Amino acid sequence: MSEVDPSSEHPPKRGVLQPGFLGLTVVQFLTALNDNILKSTLSFALAAGGIWGGLLGPGGQAWAAYGLTIPFIFLSGFAGRLTDRFGMRFMVRGVKSLEVLVAFLALLAFLKGSVVIGLAAMFLLGLQSSFFGPSKYGLIPALIRPRDLPKANGITSMATNVAVILGMLAGGPIYERWLGDPVRVDGEVATVQVVANQSNAIASPGDLQISYISGGGPLREAASIEGRLQAAGLDEDAKLSFTQRFPEGPWVTTLPADLAAQVVTAADASQSVELILTDADAVIAPGSDWERLPQVSLPLVVDPSASADASTALGPESPGVAWLPGLVVFVVAGFGLLALLPLPKVPPMSPQLVIFPKAPTMAHRVVDALFADYWRSLVAMAKSPLLLLVIADAAFYLIAHIAIVLLPDYREVLGVSETLVSSMQGLLGLAIGTGCVLAGLLSGKRIRLGLAAGGVLCLGVCFGLCGMLPTASTAEGFLASRDGMTLYAVNCLALAIGGIGAGFYLVPLLALIQHLAPAAERGRFLGTWNASTFLPGLVGIAIFQLLRIIGVPSVRIWLVCAAFALLLLPLLVLVVRSLQRHDLAEGWSVPLTDPESADPAKSPQGEPV
């Protein structure tokens, strides 16, 4: 294996204010932003009550997370091999160019309202990100002097989490603007975002299908819905029989052609029809009327001059903006290309490395290139504390991925809007980023694993609290009268404190992995580590989906997260003991040195630091 030869070609290692590191941070920020905008928008569409809810079964939003996760598991090792062979800047430029093409696919998915194309775009974006990971994490120790590694990782982690915040915050409003009003009218001419096969009814020519798409609000727990159309000129209210599909999908009904024509012709172009939905099983108290029941009022615009076909003359007051999600993803990808300009040239670490090793058949060569580096890297890691470090770091992502796919269900759990759920997701990301920055600042010139121990304990306690809190349907005013605190605010507070603890856990472990990885194989080591973080993530997504399928309420899944978090503590103790056995740690901290002051003979993996 060809070892790297430090030469004048390699950029000098400096602090965190250098243009190359700042450019890398911006590129990472924009990449994470795009991933989360697309994933968040798709998750709302696939979650309970979303427009595509039920197409992929309970917990359908997990499929968006699968699309982003699976490529990391299968391709990170190969991405690391390519990084060592061709260089980190070459790989970063290549994958960012691919992102622009993926953005076109996302634009097409939302224009056509196709869940299949949307998931394909999500998968390709995950593929692009999997090739970006080893280059991104390899560039940090290539550009930054060792004593600044915790600080640099804190900054990039903060940038990543701010991007996650913005992506999640944007996901709710973008979904709402794309969807428009939560009612759809579909006749012979289908509208863009209607899932035509959601109804079991067989519509005759001229009949309309009306869908109500919402996972929260007053009707979130209704077993069946009764609908009435009210408009001036109608002989009487039209009573509609709705088919219950929630939480698997929208409520859908069929409006007969004669009634549809009556609705359209009864109103002038400037008038609107009001669709009033109520809980069909609600009991009306003596002396009261149906207007006192929990209900949702949905205005429909009537424009008879637009078309003789009722399906185009009757529609939502605020139609969706079909091109918005795809355009946002495309614009962010374009800015990501511009952010590549300050990246310095970094020579390949192993320029003679063979991409496809010799094997009897091409299939054997491909399998070896994709997966053999995982095994080789793990065997090499086992000779040092690196293997335990990678396991401890990767185990955290099982918890993280459960949280990611769980939060979209809070639209139903708390009965709040997509925008407020996005705010919860954003707050968690901001808290993790804040914890990362604080951990980097508190570390100084050492990697302090005591911060990680405190962080994971905090995470377990806070997630446990989230799991024990009541839902909106069971709270019955609980917490609402206590110092003005609401159930939503308590959940947000627990998530914020737990997120800070997560940042304290992540930064010391990542800095140690980068510090101990040998330079000549850094791409493959970091590729293996990158894949290892997504394999537990995939298991976490599957655990969430299984728990939802067997009927476990979403809010109680936080208790599972808390239990897994507390199990990280004994794993962290094993990491510290391994570091001490290899004379790398002093107590629960690892000292860091710069090249000019270091003894090469004592550097990790025997390489000059």
QUINORPE-V303927 format. One record per residue. N is the residue number from 1. RES is the residue in three letters. PHI is phi in degrees with one decimal (999 if undefined). NEAR is the number of other ideal C-beta (glycine too) atoms within 12 Angstrom. D_LAST is the distance of its C-alpha to the last C-alpha in whole Angstrom. Layout:
BEGIN
n,res,phi,near,d_last
N,RES,PHI,NEAR,D_LAST
N,RES,PHI,NEAR,D_LAST
END
This chain:
BEGIN
n,res,phi,near,d_last
1,MET,999,20,20
2,SER,-79.3,17,18
3,GLU,-84.2,21,15
4,VAL,-71.8,28,13
5,ASP,-111.0,18,13
6,PRO,-58.1,21,11
7,SER,-146.4,10,14
8,SER,-68.8,9,16
9,GLU,-64.9,17,17
10,HIS,-76.9,26,14
11,PRO,-63.0,27,14
12,PRO,-65.4,20,13
13,LYS,-80.2,31,11
14,ARG,-133.0,22,13
15,GLY,-81.2,21,15
16,VAL,-83.6,30,17
17,LEU,-92.2,16,20
18,GLN,-70.8,26,19
19,PRO,-57.8,20,22
20,GLY,-61.6,34,20
21,PHE,-68.1,36,19
22,LEU,-64.5,27,22
23,GLY,-63.5,31,24
24,LEU,-61.8,44,22
25,THR,-62.9,36,23
26,VAL,-66.2,33,26
27,VAL,-60.9,42,26
28,GLN,-63.1,41,25
29,PHE,-58.2,33,28
30,LEU,-70.5,40,31
31,THR,-65.1,45,30
32,ALA,-64.7,40,30
33,LEU,-61.4,40,33
34,ASN,-64.8,49,35
35,ASP,-53.6,51,34
36,ASN,-82.8,45,36
37,ILE,-62.2,49,39
38,LEU,-67.8,52,40
39,LYS,-66.1,51,39
40,SER,-65.3,52,41
41,THR,-63.7,46,44
42,LEU,-64.6,52,44
43,SER,-63.9,52,44
44,PHE,-64.9,50,47
45,ALA,-67.9,48,49
46,LEU,-95.6,43,48
47,ALA,-73.5,53,48
48,ALA,-54.5,44,51
49,GLY,85.9,44,54
50,GLY,-75.6,49,52
51,ILE,-63.8,47,54
52,TRP,-105.0,44,52
53,GLY,-58.5,40,52
54,GLY,94.2,34,54
55,LEU,-64.0,28,53
56,LEU,-116.1,32,50
57,GLY,87.2,21,52
58,PRO,-58.5,32,51
59,GLY,65.2,38,47
60,GLY,-61.3,39,47
61,GLN,-64.8,52,44
62,ALA,-61.8,44,42
63,TRP,-67.5,37,43
64,ALA,-65.0,45,41
65,ALA,-68.4,46,38
66,TYR,-59.1,35,38
67,GLY,-60.9,41,38
68,LEU,-85.1,43,35
69,THR,-98.1,41,33
70,ILE,-57.8,30,34
71,PRO,-59.1,35,32
72,PHE,-63.7,42,29
73,ILE,-69.2,34,30
74,PHE,-90.1,27,31
75,LEU,-118.4,37,29
76,SER,-63.5,44,25
77,GLY,-64.3,42,24
78,PHE,-64.6,40,26
79,ALA,-62.6,46,24
80,GLY,-63.9,48,21
81,ARG,-62.9,41,22
82,LEU,-63.0,38,24
83,THR,-64.6,49,20
84,ASP,-63.6,44,18
85,ARG,-80.5,33,21
86,PHE,-105.7,30,22
87,GLY,103.4,33,20
88,MET,-73.4,46,19
89,ARG,-67.5,33,21
90,PHE,-58.7,26,24
91,MET,-67.6,40,24
92,VAL,-61.7,47,24
93,ARG,-64.6,28,27
94,GLY,-64.3,24,29
95,VAL,-72.4,41,29
96,LYS,-70.3,40,30
97,SER,-66.3,21,33
98,LEU,-63.2,30,34
99,GLU,-62.7,42,34
100,VAL,-64.3,29,37
101,LEU,-66.2,24,39
102,VAL,-64.2,39,39
103,ALA,-62.3,36,40
104,PHE,-60.9,25,43
105,LEU,-65.2,33,44
106,ALA,-62.7,46,43
107,LEU,-59.7,29,46
108,LEU,-63.8,26,48
109,ALA,-60.0,38,48
110,PHE,-79.4,41,49
111,LEU,-64.0,25,52
112,LYS,-88.4,25,53
113,GLY,64.8,31,53
114,SER,-103.4,26,51
115,VAL,-67.3,34,49
116,VAL,-65.9,21,48
117,ILE,-66.4,27,47
118,GLY,-62.3,45,45
119,LEU,-68.2,34,43
120,ALA,-63.9,25,42
121,ALA,-63.2,43,41
122,MET,-63.8,44,39
123,PHE,-63.7,34,38
124,LEU,-67.8,35,37
125,LEU,-67.7,48,35
126,GLY,-64.7,44,33
127,LEU,-61.0,32,32
128,GLN,-60.6,40,31
129,SER,-68.0,44,29
130,SER,-65.4,41,27
131,PHE,-78.6,41,26
132,PHE,-79.4,47,25
133,GLY,-55.9,46,22
134,PRO,-58.7,46,20
135,SER,-66.7,47,19
136,LYS,-61.7,50,19
137,TYR,-72.5,44,17
138,GLY,-74.6,43,14
139,LEU,-67.4,45,15
140,ILE,-62.0,42,14
141,PRO,-69.7,43,10
142,ALA,-74.7,45,11
143,LEU,-103.4,39,12
144,ILE,-106.5,39,11
145,ARG,-67.5,30,9
146,PRO,-53.5,39,7
147,ARG,-66.3,31,10
148,ASP,-99.9,34,13
149,LEU,-60.1,46,12
150,PRO,-59.0,47,15
151,LYS,-65.3,35,17
152,ALA,-63.6,45,17
153,ASN,-67.9,45,18
154,GLY,-63.7,39,20
155,ILE,-68.0,36,22
156,THR,-66.0,43,21
157,SER,-66.4,45,23
158,MET,-63.3,37,26
159,ALA,-61.0,37,26
160,THR,-62.2,41,27
161,ASN,-73.6,39,29
162,VAL,-63.7,32,31
163,ALA,-64.2,37,32
164,VAL,-61.1,42,33
165,ILE,-58.0,34,35
166,LEU,-62.2,33,37
167,GLY,-62.7,40,37
168,MET,-70.8,45,39
169,LEU,-62.9,31,41
170,ALA,-74.4,38,42
171,GLY,-58.3,49,43
172,GLY,-62.9,40,46
173,PRO,-60.7,29,47
174,ILE,-64.1,39,47
175,TYR,-61.9,46,48
176,GLU,-63.5,33,51
177,ARG,-70.2,27,52
178,TRP,-66.4,44,51
179,LEU,-74.0,43,54
180,GLY,75.5,30,56
181,ASP,-62.3,31,59
182,PRO,-76.3,39,59
183,VAL,-139.5,44,62
184,ARG,-128.3,40,62
185,VAL,-117.7,45,66
186,ASP,-132.3,38,66
187,GLY,-121.4,33,69
188,GLU,-64.7,22,70
189,VAL,-102.8,22,67
190,ALA,-71.2,23,64
191,THR,-80.5,32,61
192,VAL,-60.3,28,58
193,GLN,-101.3,42,56
194,VAL,-82.6,35,59
195,VAL,-89.7,34,58
196,ALA,-65.2,27,62
197,ASN,-91.8,21,62
198,GLN,-74.6,36,61
199,SER,-101.2,30,65
200,ASN,-82.5,17,67
201,ALA,-73.7,24,70
202,ILE,-99.5,12,72
203,ALA,-90.0,29,72
204,SER,-80.5,16,75
205,PRO,-55.6,15,75
206,GLY,93.2,25,75
207,ASP,-71.8,26,74
208,LEU,-119.1,47,71
209,GLN,-106.3,40,68
210,ILE,-114.3,48,66
211,SER,-115.8,47,63
212,TYR,-114.9,45,62
213,ILE,-118.5,46,58
214,SER,-163.9,39,56
215,GLY,-101.5,47,55
216,GLY,-129.2,38,55
217,GLY,82.7,29,58
218,PRO,-62.9,22,62
219,LEU,-103.3,39,62
220,ARG,-64.3,32,59
221,GLU,-111.2,26,61
222,ALA,-67.7,31,64
223,ALA,-77.2,18,65
224,SER,-151.7,22,67
225,ILE,-123.6,40,68
226,GLU,-113.7,33,71
227,GLY,-118.9,39,71
228,ARG,-133.2,33,74
229,LEU,-98.5,40,74
230,GLN,-124.2,30,76
231,ALA,-160.4,29,77
232,ALA,-64.6,16,81
233,GLY,101.5,19,83
234,LEU,-79.0,24,82
235,ASP,-62.8,14,85
236,GLU,-157.4,13,83
237,ASP,-58.1,21,80
238,ALA,-92.9,29,78
239,LYS,-93.8,22,77
240,LEU,-109.7,33,74
241,SER,-99.6,22,73
242,PHE,-96.7,38,69
243,THR,-91.1,28,67
244,GLN,-74.7,28,64
245,ARG,-125.2,34,61
246,PHE,-75.2,37,59
247,PRO,-88.6,37,56
248,GLU,-75.0,28,56
249,GLY,177.5,36,57
250,PRO,-70.2,42,59
251,TRP,-78.3,46,63
252,VAL,-133.4,37,65
253,THR,-138.1,40,69
254,THR,-113.8,30,71
255,LEU,-100.9,40,73
256,PRO,-57.9,26,77
257,ALA,-60.4,22,78
258,ASP,-67.4,17,81
259,LEU,-70.5,31,79
260,ALA,-60.7,40,76
261,ALA,-64.9,25,79
262,GLN,-63.4,26,81
263,VAL,-61.8,40,78
264,VAL,-68.0,40,77
265,THR,-78.8,24,81
266,ALA,-77.5,26,81
267,ALA,-117.1,29,79
268,ASP,-77.4,18,79
269,ALA,-62.4,14,76
270,SER,-89.9,11,75
271,GLN,-90.6,25,75
272,SER,-125.9,29,73
273,VAL,-103.9,43,73
274,GLU,-108.4,27,71
275,LEU,-99.7,43,70
276,ILE,-109.3,32,70
277,LEU,-110.3,41,68
278,THR,-135.4,33,69
279,ASP,-74.6,29,68
280,ALA,-66.9,27,71
281,ASP,-97.1,17,71
282,ALA,-68.9,23,71
283,VAL,-92.4,13,75
284,ILE,-88.9,17,77
285,ALA,-68.2,10,78
286,PRO,-56.3,7,82
287,GLY,85.6,6,83
288,SER,-108.3,11,80
289,ASP,-124.5,11,79
290,TRP,-65.2,22,76
291,GLU,-67.3,15,74
292,ARG,-83.9,16,73
293,LEU,-74.6,24,71
294,PRO,-55.9,26,67
295,GLN,-149.8,27,67
296,VAL,-126.8,30,65
297,SER,-107.5,26,67
298,LEU,-121.1,37,66
299,PRO,-76.3,25,67
300,LEU,-117.8,40,68
301,VAL,-88.5,32,69
302,VAL,-111.7,37,72
303,ASP,-134.6,26,73
304,PRO,-62.0,26,76
305,SER,-75.1,15,76
306,ALA,-71.3,17,73
307,SER,-168.4,17,74
308,ALA,-75.2,18,77
309,ASP,-82.8,26,74
310,ALA,-60.7,39,73
311,SER,-66.1,33,70
312,THR,-101.9,25,69
313,ALA,-89.4,31,71
314,LEU,-116.6,44,70
315,GLY,-160.5,38,66
316,PRO,-66.6,30,64
317,GLU,-66.2,23,64
318,SER,-120.1,19,61
319,PRO,-68.1,25,59
320,GLY,-75.1,31,56
321,VAL,-104.7,22,54
322,ALA,-64.6,25,53
323,TRP,-89.9,25,50
324,LEU,-61.6,30,48
325,PRO,-59.4,47,45
326,GLY,-65.2,35,45
327,LEU,-64.7,24,45
328,VAL,-61.2,34,42
329,VAL,-61.3,48,40
330,PHE,-66.1,30,40
331,VAL,-64.8,25,40
332,VAL,-62.5,38,36
333,ALA,-62.7,39,35
334,GLY,-63.6,22,36
335,PHE,-64.6,25,34
336,GLY,-61.5,40,31
337,LEU,-63.3,29,32
338,LEU,-65.2,19,32
339,ALA,-70.0,29,29
340,LEU,-74.0,36,27
341,LEU,-56.9,20,28
342,PRO,-76.8,22,25
343,LEU,-66.1,35,22
344,PRO,-76.6,27,20
345,LYS,-75.8,22,20
346,VAL,-118.4,38,17
347,PRO,-65.1,27,17
348,PRO,-58.4,33,18
349,MET,-74.5,42,15
350,SER,-137.3,31,18
351,PRO,-65.0,23,21
352,GLN,-94.9,16,23
353,LEU,-63.0,28,23
354,VAL,-84.7,20,26
355,ILE,-70.2,26,27
356,PHE,-112.0,21,30
357,PRO,-59.3,22,30
358,LYS,-63.5,13,33
359,ALA,-158.5,15,36
360,PRO,-58.2,10,40
361,THR,-132.3,11,40
362,MET,-64.1,13,39
363,ALA,-61.6,12,39
364,HIS,-63.0,16,37
365,ARG,-65.9,19,34
366,VAL,-66.9,18,34
367,VAL,-62.0,21,34
368,ASP,-64.7,25,31
369,ALA,-65.7,31,29
370,LEU,-78.9,30,30
371,PHE,-120.7,27,29
372,ALA,-63.6,28,28
373,ASP,-65.7,42,24
374,TYR,-59.8,33,25
375,TRP,-65.0,18,26
376,ARG,-61.5,24,23
377,SER,-67.2,37,20
378,LEU,-65.1,27,22
379,VAL,-63.4,18,23
380,ALA,-66.2,25,19
381,MET,-63.7,34,18
382,ALA,-64.4,18,21
383,LYS,-82.2,19,19
384,SER,-141.4,31,17
385,PRO,-68.3,36,17
386,LEU,-58.2,38,17
387,LEU,-63.7,29,20
388,LEU,-64.0,36,22
389,LEU,-61.7,45,20
390,VAL,-63.7,40,21
391,ILE,-63.7,32,24
392,ALA,-64.5,40,24
393,ASP,-70.3,45,23
394,ALA,-65.7,38,25
395,ALA,-61.2,36,28
396,PHE,-60.3,44,28
397,TYR,-73.2,40,29
398,LEU,-62.6,36,33
399,ILE,-66.7,47,34
400,ALA,-61.3,42,32
401,HIS,-72.1,38,34
402,ILE,-62.7,43,38
403,ALA,-62.5,46,37
404,ILE,-62.5,40,37
405,VAL,-84.3,47,40
406,LEU,-79.8,47,42
407,LEU,-60.2,49,42
408,PRO,-57.3,47,44
409,ASP,-71.7,47,47
410,TYR,-68.4,48,47
411,ARG,-59.9,45,50
412,GLU,-87.2,37,52
413,VAL,-59.2,39,51
414,LEU,-103.2,37,52
415,GLY,66.4,29,54
416,VAL,-117.1,31,52
417,SER,-78.3,27,51
418,GLU,-60.1,44,48
419,THR,-64.6,25,47
420,LEU,-69.3,31,47
421,VAL,-65.5,44,45
422,SER,-60.2,38,43
423,SER,-65.1,33,42
424,MET,-63.6,43,42
425,GLN,-62.4,44,39
426,GLY,-64.2,36,37
427,LEU,-62.6,34,38
428,LEU,-62.1,46,35
429,GLY,-63.7,43,33
430,LEU,-62.9,33,33
431,ALA,-65.2,38,33
432,ILE,-63.1,47,29
433,GLY,-62.4,38,28
434,THR,-62.8,31,29
435,GLY,-62.0,39,27
436,CYS,-63.8,44,24
437,VAL,-64.6,32,24
438,LEU,-61.9,32,25
439,ALA,-62.6,41,23
440,GLY,-63.0,37,20
441,LEU,-70.3,25,22
442,LEU,-72.9,27,22
443,SER,-72.2,38,19
444,GLY,62.9,22,18
445,LYS,-98.4,23,14
446,ARG,-131.4,30,15
447,ILE,-100.4,46,15
448,ARG,-104.7,34,19
449,LEU,-77.5,45,21
450,GLY,-63.2,27,24
451,LEU,-63.1,39,24
452,ALA,-64.5,46,24
453,ALA,-64.2,32,27
454,GLY,-64.2,29,29
455,GLY,-65.0,40,29
456,VAL,-71.6,43,30
457,LEU,-65.1,28,33
458,CYS,-61.3,34,34
459,LEU,-61.3,45,34
460,GLY,-62.6,34,36
461,VAL,-64.9,26,39
462,CYS,-67.9,38,39
463,PHE,-66.8,41,39
464,GLY,-63.3,28,42
465,LEU,-63.3,26,44
466,CYS,-58.5,43,44
467,GLY,-71.8,34,45
468,MET,-97.0,21,48
469,LEU,-71.5,34,49
470,PRO,-74.0,25,52
471,THR,-89.5,30,53
472,ALA,-61.2,32,55
473,SER,-79.5,21,58
474,THR,-110.6,19,58
475,ALA,-67.6,23,57
476,GLU,51.1,12,60
477,GLY,86.8,13,59
478,PHE,-57.4,18,57
479,LEU,75.3,22,55
480,ALA,-65.5,17,56
481,SER,-101.4,12,59
482,ARG,-97.1,13,56
483,ASP,53.7,9,55
484,GLY,71.3,9,55
485,MET,-77.6,19,52
486,THR,-107.6,24,52
487,LEU,-61.0,32,51
488,TYR,-60.6,31,49
489,ALA,-65.9,23,47
490,VAL,-64.5,27,46
491,ASN,-59.5,41,45
492,CYS,-62.1,32,42
493,LEU,-62.8,24,42
494,ALA,-63.4,36,41
495,LEU,-64.2,40,38
496,ALA,-65.5,34,37
497,ILE,-65.8,32,36
498,GLY,-63.1,40,35
499,GLY,-63.6,43,33
500,ILE,-60.9,37,31
501,GLY,-60.8,41,30
502,ALA,-63.1,47,29
503,GLY,-62.4,46,26
504,PHE,-62.7,43,25
505,TYR,-78.0,44,25
506,LEU,-74.7,47,23
507,VAL,-63.1,46,20
508,PRO,-60.3,49,18
509,LEU,-68.2,51,18
510,LEU,-65.6,43,17
511,ALA,-61.5,45,14
512,LEU,-66.9,46,13
513,ILE,-61.5,44,14
514,GLN,-64.6,45,12
515,HIS,-67.8,46,9
516,LEU,-91.1,43,10
517,ALA,-69.8,44,11
518,PRO,-65.5,34,10
519,ALA,-60.4,38,9
520,ALA,-67.0,30,13
521,GLU,-120.4,37,14
522,ARG,-60.9,44,13
523,GLY,-60.1,49,17
524,ARG,-71.0,44,19
525,PHE,-62.8,47,17
526,LEU,-71.2,48,17
527,GLY,-63.8,49,21
528,THR,-64.3,49,22
529,TRP,-61.5,44,21
530,ASN,-60.9,48,23
531,ALA,-63.8,40,26
532,SER,-65.8,39,25
533,THR,-75.5,38,26
534,PHE,-92.7,38,29
535,LEU,-65.0,29,31
536,PRO,-62.1,31,31
537,GLY,-61.2,37,32
538,LEU,-63.9,34,35
539,VAL,-63.4,29,36
540,GLY,-62.0,36,37
541,ILE,-62.6,40,39
542,ALA,-65.3,25,41
543,ILE,-62.2,30,41
544,PHE,-58.5,43,42
545,GLN,-63.6,32,45
546,LEU,-64.0,21,46
547,LEU,-63.1,29,47
548,ARG,-69.8,34,49
549,ILE,-63.5,17,51
550,ILE,-84.8,14,52
551,GLY,98.5,13,53
552,VAL,-71.1,23,50
553,PRO,-59.7,28,50
554,SER,-54.3,41,47
555,VAL,-64.2,34,47
556,ARG,-76.5,29,47
557,ILE,-68.5,39,44
558,TRP,-59.7,40,42
559,LEU,-64.8,28,43
560,VAL,-65.1,32,41
561,CYS,-60.0,45,38
562,ALA,-62.3,31,38
563,ALA,-63.2,23,39
564,PHE,-63.4,33,35
565,ALA,-63.1,40,33
566,LEU,-67.3,26,34
567,LEU,-69.9,25,34
568,LEU,-73.1,43,30
569,LEU,-61.6,30,30
570,PRO,-62.1,18,30
571,LEU,-65.4,31,28
572,LEU,-66.8,37,25
573,VAL,-62.8,21,26
574,LEU,-63.3,22,25
575,VAL,-61.8,40,22
576,VAL,-62.5,33,21
577,ARG,-64.2,19,23
578,SER,-66.0,30,21
579,LEU,-62.2,33,18
580,GLN,-67.4,20,20
581,ARG,-63.7,14,20
582,HIS,-93.4,24,17
583,ASP,55.6,14,16
584,LEU,-104.3,33,14
585,ALA,-118.9,29,16
586,GLU,-114.0,17,19
587,GLY,68.9,17,22
588,TRP,-105.5,25,21
589,SER,-137.8,27,18
590,VAL,-120.9,41,14
591,PRO,-71.8,30,13
592,LEU,-117.5,37,10
593,THR,-129.9,25,8
594,ASP,-94.0,22,7
595,PRO,-56.4,23,5
596,GLU,-72.8,14,9
597,SER,-115.7,16,9
598,ALA,-94.8,21,7
599,ASP,-95.6,15,8
600,PRO,-55.5,16,7
601,ALA,-67.0,11,10
602,LYS,-105.1,17,9
603,SER,-75.5,24,6
604,PRO,-57.3,41,8
605,GLN,62.3,29,10
606,GLY,72.9,18,9
607,GLU,-102.0,27,6
608,PRO,-64.5,25,4
609,VAL,-98.9,31,0
END
